[in-house]
Amino acid sequence: ELLSVDSDRPGILKVRCRGTQRFRVQSSRQQRGGLWVANASPVADDDRLEPADMRVDTARALASMIARLDAQNDALFLQPYRFDDAGWVANRWCEILPISQEAKQKLMELADPLMRLQLVDDYLRSNRVVG
């Protein structure tokens, strides 16, 4: 869903969208003018599962970070927030982790949302983001 489009300077287009469905990029290419295009296929929606007890701290850390950013009028994610949904929590962390785009995509393509959250949680704990 397209939310806004803005152009601060010639040749740069800022687009803000709301994702409505998971997908897998099959191939991509950059056109001569610089525009990236891709062929993608849908990926089934996650089953809505609550984070396991040992992963609740990861959901709380995300909620805390989002609340701080919202208070600064620097909203990173669109509402509704779903901190009780393991797949949603894992995917939001995947979007902001300092890892390669390929790694982010592979994580978000995992079919099991609890496994995805476990891998994100392991990363956050090993980097002392979560306690």
C-alpha positions in Angstrom: 0.0 0.0 0.0 1.5 3.3 -1.1 1.4 5.9 1.7 3.5 8.8 0.4 5.9 9.9 -2.3 8.3 12.8 -2.1 11.2 14.2 -4.0 13.7 16.4 -2.2 16.0 16.7 -5.2 16.1 15.7 -8.9 16.6 12.0 -9.4 15.7 10.9 -5.8 12.2 9.6 -5.1 11.3 8.8 -1.5 8.5 6.3 -1.2 6.8 5.2 2.0 4.7 2.0 1.8 2.9 -0.4 4.1 3.7 -4.0 3.5 0.6 -6.1 3.3 2.0 -9.5 2.2 5.3 -11.4 2.6 7.1 -12.2 -0.6 10.3 -13.8 -2.0 12.3 -11.9 -4.6 13.1 -14.2 -7.5 15.2 -11.9 -9.5 16.0 -8.2 -9.6 17.8 -5.7 -11.9 18.5 -2.1 -12.2 17.3 -0.2 -15.2 19.4 2.3 -17.1 17.7 5.2 -15.3 18.6 3.7 -11.9 15.2 2.3 -11.0 15.3 -1.2 -9.4 12.7 -3.7 -10.5 12.1 -7.2 -9.3 10.1 -10.4 -10.0 8.6 -11.6 -6.7 6.3 -14.4 -5.6 4.1 -14.4 -2.5 5.0 -16.2 0.7 2.3 -17.5 3.0 1.4 -15.4 6.0 2.9 -16.5 9.3 0.7 -18.3 11.8 0.1 -15.8 14.6 2.0 -17.3 17.5 3.0 -15.6 20.8 6.7 -15.4 21.5 8.0 -18.1 23.7 8.6 -17.0 27.3 12.3 -16.9 26.8 11.8 -14.5 23.9 9.5 -12.0 25.6 12.5 -9.7 26.4 13.1 -9.3 22.7 9.5 -8.2 22.2 9.8 -5.8 25.1 13.1 -4.3 23.8 11.4 -3.7 20.5 8.4 -2.1 22.2 10.7 0.1 24.2 12.7 1.3 21.2 9.5 2.0 19.2 8.0 4.0 22.1 11.2 6.1 22.4 11.2 6.8 18.7 7.4 7.6 18.7 7.9 10.0 21.6 10.5 11.9 19.4 8.1 12.0 16.5 10.4 9.6 14.6 8.0 6.7 14.0 9.9 3.8 12.5 7.0 1.4 12.1 3.4 1.9 11.3 0.7 0.8 13.7 -0.9 -1.5 14.7 2.0 -2.9 16.7 1.8 -6.6 17.4 4.2 -7.4 20.2 2.3 -10.6 20.9 3.1 -12.0 17.5 6.4 -13.7 17.1 6.6 -13.3 13.4 5.8 -9.6 13.5 8.4 -9.0 16.2 11.1 -11.0 14.4 10.4 -9.2 11.1 10.6 -5.7 12.6 13.9 -6.6 14.2 15.1 -8.0 10.8 14.3 -4.7 9.2 16.6 -2.7 11.5 19.4 -5.2 12.3 22.9 -4.1 11.0 23.2 -7.2 8.7 23.2 -7.6 5.0 20.1 -7.3 2.9 20.5 -10.9 1.8 20.6 -12.1 5.4 17.5 -10.0 6.3 15.7 -11.5 3.4 16.7 -15.1 4.2 15.6 -14.5 7.8 12.2 -13.1 6.8 11.6 -16.0 4.4 11.9 -18.6 7.1 8.5 -20.3 7.3 8.6 -20.8 11.1 8.1 -17.5 12.9 9.3 -19.0 16.3 12.5 -20.1 14.7 12.9 -16.7 13.1 12.4 -15.0 16.4 14.9 -17.4 18.1 17.6 -16.5 15.5 17.0 -12.8 16.0 17.0 -13.2 19.8 20.3 -15.1 19.6 21.8 -12.3 17.6 20.5 -9.6 19.9 21.7 -11.4 23.0 25.2 -12.1 21.5 25.4 -8.4 20.8 24.1 -7.5 24.2 21.1 -5.6 22.9 18.8 -7.9 25.0 19.8 -9.1 28.4 
